[in-house]
Amino acid sequence: MFSLKDQVAIVTGGANGIGKGIASVLVKAGAQVVIADIDAETGARVAAELGATFAALDVTDRAACQRVVDEVVARHGRLDILCSNTGIFPQASLDVMTTENWEQMMDVNLRSTFFMVQAVLPSMRQRKYGRIVITSSITGAVTGYPGWSHYAASKAGQLGFMRSAALECAREGITINAVMPGNIRTAGLEAQGEAYLKEMADSIPVKSLGEPEDIGHAACFLASAEARFITGQTIIVDGGQILPESFEAIL
């Protein structure tokens, strides 16, 4: 069960962090994975390590998204899975946030999701099969955190997009779902400092941060043929972080 043997997958933002975790799990499940990332040096190295291939991609460029998808389909003759994962989360409080801060977040996190989903649909519709998995977040749809209102808006926006897009594809053998990570140990999270990491770990009932592969396993399930009857849904992967009503509940 849950074998992705002979299936072709694109993972955007697969060079680092959660994207790398997703790519590694898909490869282990048997998929032919294309890591699409703006970080060409790291992306090529990670692809070689994992036994994947690499494609340079700026997900904010609509034409580039279409070109990468077309090249993958031409090379492999098919595209079964899209993991739309690219995301950024620079912090900015409302009193200093600029229009540029807001637009960059929306471009990279939300608009790119639209670009990639739109690009893969023709090939998937032709074969009457496709699995699209979006990396969203608990922040925005479920929780909030000071300094990340623009990030929260982009991630909540992904889920609104996903639900309506899923309905458009529901009769065509294509499912669109999302994983919603909590605090996952990545270089980006570690850059927030040890005090932040400890604060986050203390707020999680399992008392540890998640690993990128934890998100990869959830994405792999949603990308499987067996998940055919699941669409427009989310899986929260957070170690129980959103469950407690108060801090005292997890002491």
Secondary structure, DSSP 4 states (H G I P E B T S, - for coil): ----TT-EEEEETTTSHHHHHHHHHHHHTT-EEEEEES-HHHHHHHHHHHT-EEEE--TT-HHHHHHHHHHHHHHHS---EEEE---------TTT--HHHHHHHIIIIIIHHHHHHHHHHHHHHHHT-EEEEEE--HHHHTB--TT-HHHHHHHHHHHHHHHHHHHHHGGGTEEEEEEEE-SB--HHHHTT-HHHHHHHHHTSTTSS-B-HHHHHHHHHHHTSGGGTT--S-EEEESTTTT--SSGGGG-
